[in-house]
Amino acid sequence: MRTWLPPLRGELKLNGKEFGDFVGGPGGGYLVTDRFMESFRMEGLTGLSGFQPVEIVHVRGRRRAADSASAPRYFYTTPVFGGAAVDEGRSRIRRAAPITCDACRETNVDTIHGFALEKETWRGEDVFYARGLPGSAVVSERFVHFVERHHLTNMLLTPTEEYTWDPLQLGPPRPVL
């Protein structure tokens, strides 16, 4: 992914009536409200880098007439690429090819039907990308409690063992015998 360079300006698509505290952004990053950012920093959570201000130039909405002046202040941030690695033996991931590089563990992933991390590889970050799990940010239990405590919106948090990604409906991988 290319890095989003300043000046950071963007358009929001509002699907509901309210603006979310957490919005998917370009380059593997996210837009977060100032409320999210301040709470994240105040509680000493880790794993998000940056927090660069974003100018919202236009808001598209289906359910109400929204304008950019009504949007909260957003900041762009990206999860760190932590040392945590997917535990292949305890995960249900269908890969197009075997892993050949232990450092990145990148291969084409066809399906994910739950995953686990190698505990000794996780350094305690609260938000991070795991090696061997492209495109999906992983969060700590501490982060989940943070979201609940602050009533932060627009986040679907799924336990790792229940996480499913299967766009071609191939089903889970066959068990290794």
DRENPA-3360 file (N, C-alpha, C; in nm, 2 decimals, always signed):
BEGIN
1 = MRTWLPPL = +0.08/-0.12/+0.00/+0.00/+0.00/+0.00/+0.09/+0.12/+0.00 ~ +0.04/+0.22/-0.07/+0.11/+0.35/-0.07/+0.08/+0.43/+0.06 ~ +0.17/+0.51/+0.10/+0.15/+0.59/+0.22/+0.07/+0.71/+0.18 ~ -0.03/+0.75/+0.27/-0.11/+0.87/+0.25/-0.03/+0.98/+0.30 ~ +0.00/+1.08/+0.21/+0.09/+1.19/+0.24/+0.01/+1.32/+0.26 ~ +0.06/+1.40/+0.35/+0.00/+1.53/+0.38/-0.01/+1.62/+0.25 ~ -0.10/+1.70/+0.24/-0.21/+1.73/+0.34/-0.32/+1.62/+0.33 ~ -0.36/+1.57/+0.44/-0.46/+1.46/+0.45/-0.60/+1.52/+0.44;
9 = RGELKLNG = -0.66/+1.50/+0.32/-0.79/+1.55/+0.30/-0.88/+1.43/+0.24 ~ -1.00/+1.42/+0.29/-1.08/+1.31/+0.24/-1.23/+1.33/+0.25 ~ -1.30/+1.24/+0.19/-1.45/+1.24/+0.19/-1.50/+1.12/+0.27 ~ -1.60/+1.14/+0.35/-1.66/+1.04/+0.43/-1.80/+0.99/+0.37 ~ -1.82/+0.87/+0.38/-1.95/+0.81/+0.34/-2.02/+0.78/+0.47 ~ -2.13/+0.84/+0.50/-2.21/+0.82/+0.62/-2.32/+0.72/+0.59 ~ -2.31/+0.60/+0.65/-2.41/+0.50/+0.62/-2.53/+0.50/+0.72 ~ -2.50/+0.56/+0.84/-2.61/+0.57/+0.94/-2.64/+0.72/+0.97;
17 = KEFGDFVG = -2.69/+0.74/+1.09/-2.73/+0.88/+1.12/-2.61/+0.95/+1.19 ~ -2.52/+0.88/+1.25/-2.41/+0.94/+1.33/-2.27/+0.90/+1.27 ~ -2.18/+0.99/+1.30/-2.04/+0.96/+1.26/-1.98/+0.86/+1.35 ~ -1.90/+0.77/+1.30/-1.83/+0.67/+1.38/-1.70/+0.72/+1.44 ~ -1.66/+0.66/+1.55/-1.53/+0.70/+1.61/-1.42/+0.63/+1.54 ~ -1.44/+0.53/+1.46/-1.34/+0.45/+1.40/-1.38/+0.41/+1.26 ~ -1.31/+0.46/+1.16/-1.35/+0.44/+1.02/-1.23/+0.39/+0.94 ~ -1.25/+0.29/+0.85/-1.14/+0.24/+0.77/-1.09/+0.35/+0.68;
25 = GPGGGYLV = -0.96/+0.36/+0.66/-0.90/+0.46/+0.58/-0.81/+0.40/+0.48 ~ -0.74/+0.48/+0.40/-0.65/+0.43/+0.30/-0.52/+0.38/+0.36 ~ -0.45/+0.30/+0.27/-0.31/+0.25/+0.31/-0.31/+0.16/+0.43 ~ -0.41/+0.09/+0.47/-0.41/+0.00/+0.58/-0.43/+0.08/+0.71 ~ -0.47/+0.21/+0.71/-0.48/+0.28/+0.83/-0.63/+0.31/+0.86 ~ -0.65/+0.39/+0.96/-0.79/+0.42/+1.01/-0.80/+0.57/+1.04 ~ -0.92/+0.62/+1.03/-0.96/+0.75/+1.08/-1.02/+0.73/+1.21 ~ -0.98/+0.81/+1.31/-1.03/+0.80/+1.44/-1.07/+0.94/+1.49;
33 = TDRFMESF = -1.17/+0.95/+1.57/-1.21/+1.08/+1.62/-1.11/+1.13/+1.73 ~ -1.12/+1.26/+1.75/-1.03/+1.32/+1.86/-1.07/+1.26/+1.99 ~ -1.19/+1.22/+2.02/-1.24/+1.16/+2.14/-1.16/+1.02/+2.15 ~ -1.16/+0.94/+2.04/-1.09/+0.81/+2.04/-0.94/+0.84/+2.07 ~ -0.88/+0.93/+2.00/-0.74/+0.95/+2.01/-0.70/+0.99/+2.15 ~ -0.77/+1.09/+2.21/-0.74/+1.14/+2.34/-0.75/+1.03/+2.45 ~ -0.86/+0.95/+2.44/-0.88/+0.84/+2.53/-0.78/+0.73/+2.52 ~ -0.74/+0.70/+2.39/-0.63/+0.60/+2.37/-0.50/+0.64/+2.43;
41 = RMEGLTGL = -0.47/+0.77/+2.41/-0.34/+0.82/+2.47/-0.35/+0.83/+2.62 ~ -0.46/+0.87/+2.68/-0.48/+0.89/+2.82/-0.47/+0.75/+2.89 ~ -0.52/+0.65/+2.83/-0.51/+0.52/+2.89/-0.38/+0.44/+2.87 ~ -0.29/+0.50/+2.79/-0.16/+0.44/+2.76/-0.16/+0.32/+2.68 ~ -0.26/+0.31/+2.59/-0.27/+0.20/+2.50/-0.16/+0.21/+2.39 ~ -0.12/+0.10/+2.33/-0.01/+0.11/+2.23/-0.05/+0.04/+2.10 ~ +0.03/+0.07/+2.00/+0.01/+0.00/+1.87/-0.04/+0.08/+1.76 ~ -0.09/+0.20/+1.78/-0.13/+0.29/+1.67/-0.02/+0.40/+1.66;
49 = SGFQPVEI = +0.02/+0.42/+1.54/+0.12/+0.52/+1.52/+0.07/+0.64/+1.44 ~ +0.12/+0.76/+1.46/+0.08/+0.87/+1.39/-0.02/+0.96/+1.46 ~ -0.14/+0.96/+1.42/-0.25/+1.05/+1.46/-0.23/+1.19/+1.39 ~ -0.24/+1.18/+1.26/-0.22/+1.31/+1.18/-0.36/+1.36/+1.15 ~ -0.38/+1.49/+1.17/-0.52/+1.55/+1.14/-0.56/+1.53/+0.99 ~ -0.69/+1.51/+0.98/-0.75/+1.49/+0.84/-0.85/+1.60/+0.82 ~ -0.85/+1.66/+0.71/-0.95/+1.76/+0.67/-1.06/+1.68/+0.60 ~ -1.18/+1.68/+0.65/-1.30/+1.62/+0.58/-1.36/+1.73/+0.49;
57 = VHVRGRRR = -1.35/+1.70/+0.36/-1.39/+1.80/+0.26/-1.53/+1.78/+0.22 ~ -1.58/+1.66/+0.23/-1.72/+1.63/+0.19/-1.77/+1.51/+0.26 ~ -1.90/+1.51/+0.29/-1.97/+1.40/+0.36/-2.09/+1.36/+0.27 ~ -2.09/+1.23/+0.23/-2.20/+1.18/+0.16/-2.28/+1.10/+0.26 ~ -2.41/+1.11/+0.26/-2.50/+1.04/+0.35/-2.63/+0.99/+0.29 ~ -2.67/+0.88/+0.33/-2.80/+0.82/+0.28/-2.92/+0.86/+0.36 ~ -2.90/+0.87/+0.49/-3.01/+0.89/+0.57/-3.04/+1.03/+0.62 ~ -2.94/+1.12/+0.60/-2.96/+1.26/+0.64/-2.87/+1.35/+0.56;
65 = AADSASAP = -2.90/+1.47/+0.55/-2.81/+1.56/+0.48/-2.70/+1.59/+0.57 ~ -2.58/+1.55/+0.54/-2.46/+1.57/+0.63/-2.37/+1.67/+0.55 ~ -2.30/+1.75/+0.63/-2.20/+1.83/+0.57/-2.07/+1.82/+0.65 ~ -1.96/+1.86/+0.58/-1.83/+1.84/+0.65/-1.82/+1.92/+0.78 ~ -1.89/+2.02/+0.79/-1.88/+2.10/+0.91/-1.94/+2.03/+1.03 ~ -2.03/+1.93/+1.01/-2.09/+1.86/+1.12/-2.01/+1.74/+1.16 ~ -1.90/+1.71/+1.08/-1.82/+1.59/+1.12/-1.73/+1.62/+1.23 ~ -1.70/+1.52/+1.32/-1.61/+1.54/+1.43/-1.47/+1.55/+1.37;
73 = RYFYTTPV = -1.37/+1.59/+1.45/-1.24/+1.61/+1.40/-1.18/+1.47/+1.39 ~ -1.12/+1.43/+1.28/-1.06/+1.30/+1.25/-0.91/+1.31/+1.24 ~ -0.85/+1.19/+1.28/-0.70/+1.18/+1.27/-0.67/+1.04/+1.21 ~ -0.57/+1.04/+1.12/-0.53/+0.92/+1.05/-0.42/+0.85/+1.13 ~ -0.44/+0.72/+1.15/-0.34/+0.64/+1.23/-0.33/+0.51/+1.16 ~ -0.22/+0.44/+1.19/-0.20/+0.30/+1.13/-0.15/+0.21/+1.24 ~ -0.20/+0.09/+1.24/-0.15/-0.01/+1.34/-0.01/-0.05/+1.31 ~ +0.07/-0.08/+1.41/+0.21/-0.13/+1.39/+0.21/-0.27/+1.34;
81 = FGGAAVDE = +0.32/-0.30/+1.27/+0.35/-0.44/+1.23/+0.43/-0.50/+1.34 ~ +0.35/-0.56/+1.43/+0.42/-0.62/+1.55/+0.49/-0.75/+1.52 ~ +0.55/-0.80/+1.62/+0.62/-0.93/+1.60/+0.53/-1.05/+1.61 ~ +0.41/-1.03/+1.65/+0.32/-1.14/+1.67/+0.30/-1.22/+1.54 ~ +0.30/-1.35/+1.55/+0.28/-1.43/+1.43/+0.17/-1.53/+1.45 ~ +0.10/-1.56/+1.34/-0.01/-1.66/+1.35/+0.05/-1.80/+1.38 ~ -0.02/-1.87/+1.47/+0.02/-2.00/+1.50/-0.05/-2.09/+1.40 ~ +0.02/-2.14/+1.30/-0.04/-2.22/+1.19/-0.10/-2.35/+1.24;
89 = GRSRIRRA = -0.05/-2.41/+1.35/-0.10/-2.53/+1.40/-0.23/-2.52/+1.47 ~ -0.26/-2.40/+1.53/-0.38/-2.38/+1.60/-0.48/-2.29/+1.52 ~ -0.45/-2.26/+1.40/-0.53/-2.17/+1.32/-0.60/-2.25/+1.21 ~ -0.71/-2.20/+1.16/-0.78/-2.26/+1.05/-0.78/-2.17/+0.93 ~ -0.66/-2.16/+0.87/-0.64/-2.07/+0.75/-0.60/-2.16/+0.63 ~ -0.67/-2.13/+0.52/-0.64/-2.20/+0.39/-0.55/-2.10/+0.31 ~ -0.43/-2.15/+0.28/-0.34/-2.07/+0.21/-0.32/-2.13/+0.07 ~ -0.29/-2.04/-0.03/-0.27/-2.08/-0.17/-0.14/-2.15/-0.19;
97 = APITCDAC = -0.04/-2.12/-0.10/+0.09/-2.18/-0.11/+0.15/-2.19/+0.03 ~ +0.24/-2.28/+0.05/+0.31/-2.29/+0.19/+0.39/-2.16/+0.22 ~ +0.40/-2.14/+0.35/+0.48/-2.02/+0.39/+0.63/-2.06/+0.37 ~ +0.70/-1.96/+0.30/+0.84/-1.99/+0.28/+0.93/-1.89/+0.35 ~ +0.87/-1.78/+0.40/+0.95/-1.68/+0.47/+0.90/-1.66/+0.61 ~ +0.97/-1.70/+0.72/+0.92/-1.70/+0.85/+0.91/-1.55/+0.90 ~ +0.99/-1.46/+0.85/+0.99/-1.32/+0.89/+0.86/-1.26/+0.86 ~ +0.81/-1.27/+0.73/+0.68/-1.20/+0.70/+0.56/-1.30/+0.70;
105 = RETNVDTI = +0.59/-1.42/+0.67/+0.48/-1.53/+0.66/+0.37/-1.49/+0.56 ~ +0.40/-1.42/+0.46/+0.30/-1.38/+0.37/+0.29/-1.48/+0.26 ~ +0.16/-1.52/+0.24/+0.12/-1.60/+0.12/-0.02/-1.56/+0.09 ~ -0.07/-1.60/-0.02/-0.21/-1.57/-0.05/-0.30/-1.65/+0.04 ~ -0.38/-1.58/+0.12/-0.48/-1.65/+0.20/-0.61/-1.66/+0.13 ~ -0.66/-1.78/+0.12/-0.79/-1.81/+0.05/-0.91/-1.79/+0.15 ~ -0.89/-1.85/+0.27/-0.99/-1.84/+0.37/-0.93/-1.84/+0.51 ~ -1.01/-1.78/+0.61/-0.98/-1.78/+0.75/-1.10/-1.82/+0.82;
113 = HGFALEKE = -1.09/-1.93/+0.90/-1.20/-1.97/+0.99/-1.16/-1.99/+1.13 ~ -1.10/-1.88/+1.18/-1.05/-1.87/+1.32/-0.90/-1.88/+1.31 ~ -0.83/-1.81/+1.41/-0.69/-1.81/+1.41/-0.64/-1.79/+1.56 ~ -0.52/-1.83/+1.58/-0.45/-1.81/+1.71/-0.31/-1.75/+1.68 ~ -0.26/-1.68/+1.78/-0.12/-1.63/+1.77/-0.03/-1.71/+1.85 ~ +0.10/-1.71/+1.81/+0.20/-1.77/+1.89/+0.23/-1.68/+2.00 ~ +0.20/-1.72/+2.12/+0.20/-1.63/+2.24/+0.34/-1.57/+2.26 ~ +0.44/-1.65/+2.24/+0.58/-1.60/+2.27/+0.62/-1.49/+2.16;
121 = TWRGEDVF = +0.55/-1.47/+2.06/+0.58/-1.37/+1.96/+0.51/-1.23/+1.98 ~ +0.41/-1.23/+2.06/+0.33/-1.11/+2.08/+0.40/-1.03/+2.19 ~ +0.43/-0.90/+2.16/+0.50/-0.81/+2.25/+0.41/-0.72/+2.34 ~ +0.28/-0.74/+2.33/+0.19/-0.67/+2.42/+0.12/-0.55/+2.36 ~ +0.14/-0.53/+2.23/+0.07/-0.41/+2.16/-0.08/-0.43/+2.17 ~ -0.15/-0.32/+2.18/-0.30/-0.33/+2.19/-0.36/-0.33/+2.05 ~ -0.30/-0.28/+1.95/-0.35/-0.28/+1.81/-0.23/-0.31/+1.72 ~ -0.24/-0.41/+1.63/-0.12/-0.45/+1.55/-0.17/-0.54/+1.43;
129 = YARGLPGS = -0.08/-0.55/+1.34/-0.09/-0.64/+1.23/+0.00/-0.76/+1.26 ~ -0.06/-0.88/+1.25/+0.02/-1.00/+1.28/+0.08/-1.06/+1.15 ~ +0.20/-1.12/+1.17/+0.27/-1.18/+1.06/+0.19/-1.30/+1.02 ~ +0.16/-1.32/+0.89/+0.08/-1.43/+0.84/-0.07/-1.40/+0.83 ~ -0.11/-1.28/+0.87/-0.25/-1.25/+0.87/-0.27/-1.11/+0.79 ~ -0.27/-1.12/+0.66/-0.28/-0.99/+0.58/-0.41/-0.91/+0.60 ~ -0.40/-0.78/+0.62/-0.51/-0.70/+0.61/-0.60/-0.68/+0.73 ~ -0.58/-0.76/+0.83/-0.67/-0.76/+0.94/-0.59/-0.71/+1.07;
137 = AVVSERFV = -0.64/-0.60/+1.13/-0.57/-0.56/+1.25/-0.62/-0.65/+1.36 ~ -0.54/-0.68/+1.46/-0.57/-0.76/+1.57/-0.56/-0.66/+1.69 ~ -0.65/-0.68/+1.79/-0.65/-0.60/+1.91/-0.64/-0.69/+2.03 ~ -0.59/-0.63/+2.14/-0.58/-0.70/+2.27/-0.71/-0.69/+2.34 ~ -0.72/-0.78/+2.45/-0.84/-0.78/+2.53/-0.85/-0.64/+2.60 ~ -0.74/-0.58/+2.64/-0.74/-0.45/+2.70/-0.80/-0.35/+2.60 ~ -0.78/-0.36/+2.47/-0.84/-0.27/+2.38/-0.99/-0.29/+2.37 ~ -1.03/-0.41/+2.38/-1.18/-0.44/+2.38/-1.25/-0.37/+2.50;
145 = HFVERHHL = -1.19/-0.38/+2.61/-1.24/-0.32/+2.73/-1.24/-0.17/+2.72 ~ -1.14/-0.11/+2.66/-1.13/+0.03/+2.63/-1.24/+0.08/+2.54 ~ -1.27/+0.00/+2.44/-1.39/+0.04/+2.35/-1.52/+0.03/+2.42 ~ -1.54/-0.07/+2.50/-1.66/-0.08/+2.58/-1.68/+0.03/+2.68 ~ -1.57/+0.06/+2.75/-1.57/+0.16/+2.86/-1.60/+0.30/+2.81 ~ -1.55/+0.33/+2.69/-1.57/+0.46/+2.63/-1.68/+0.47/+2.53 ~ -1.75/+0.36/+2.51/-1.87/+0.35/+2.42/-1.83/+0.41/+2.28 ~ -1.72/+0.36/+2.23/-1.67/+0.40/+2.10/-1.75/+0.32/+1.99;
153 = TNMLLTPT = -1.77/+0.39/+1.88/-1.86/+0.34/+1.78/-1.79/+0.30/+1.65 ~ -1.86/+0.22/+1.57/-1.82/+0.18/+1.44/-1.71/+0.08/+1.44 ~ -1.71/-0.01/+1.54/-1.61/-0.12/+1.54/-1.68/-0.25/+1.57 ~ -1.64/-0.35/+1.48/-1.69/-0.48/+1.50/-1.57/-0.56/+1.55 ~ -1.58/-0.60/+1.68/-1.47/-0.68/+1.74/-1.51/-0.82/+1.75 ~ -1.43/-0.91/+1.69/-1.47/-1.05/+1.68/-1.35/-1.13/+1.75 ~ -1.39/-1.22/+1.84/-1.28/-1.31/+1.90/-1.21/-1.38/+1.78 ~ -1.07/-1.40/+1.80/-0.99/-1.45/+1.70/-1.04/-1.59/+1.66;
161 = EEYTWDPL = -1.08/-1.67/+1.75/-1.13/-1.81/+1.72/-1.26/-1.81/+1.64 ~ -1.33/-1.70/+1.64/-1.46/-1.69/+1.56/-1.44/-1.61/+1.43 ~ -1.33/-1.55/+1.41/-1.31/-1.46/+1.29/-1.32/-1.55/+1.17 ~ -1.40/-1.50/+1.07/-1.41/-1.57/+0.94/-1.40/-1.47/+0.83 ~ -1.32/-1.52/+0.73/-1.30/-1.44/+0.61/-1.30/-1.55/+0.50 ~ -1.40/-1.55/+0.41/-1.41/-1.65/+0.31/-1.49/-1.60/+0.19 ~ -1.43/-1.50/+0.12/-1.50/-1.43/+0.01/-1.55/-1.52/-0.10 ~ -1.48/-1.63/-0.13/-1.52/-1.72/-0.24/-1.60/-1.84/-0.19;
169 = QLGPPRPV = -1.63/-1.85/-0.06/-1.71/-1.95/+0.01/-1.65/-2.09/-0.02 ~ -1.52/-2.10/+0.01/-1.45/-2.22/-0.01/-1.46/-2.32/+0.11 ~ -1.50/-2.26/+0.22/-1.51/-2.34/+0.35/-1.37/-2.34/+0.42 ~ -1.38/-2.40/+0.54/-1.25/-2.41/+0.62/-1.16/-2.51/+0.55 ~ -1.03/-2.50/+0.59/-0.93/-2.59/+0.53/-0.96/-2.73/+0.59 ~ -0.91/-2.83/+0.52/-0.92/-2.97/+0.56/-0.83/-2.99/+0.68 ~ -0.87/-3.07/+0.78/-0.78/-3.10/+0.89/-0.66/-3.17/+0.85 ~ -0.54/-3.14/+0.91/-0.42/-3.21/+0.88/-0.42/-3.34/+0.96;
177 = L = -0.39/-3.45/+0.89/-0.39/-3.58/+0.96/-0.26/-3.62/+1.00;
% end
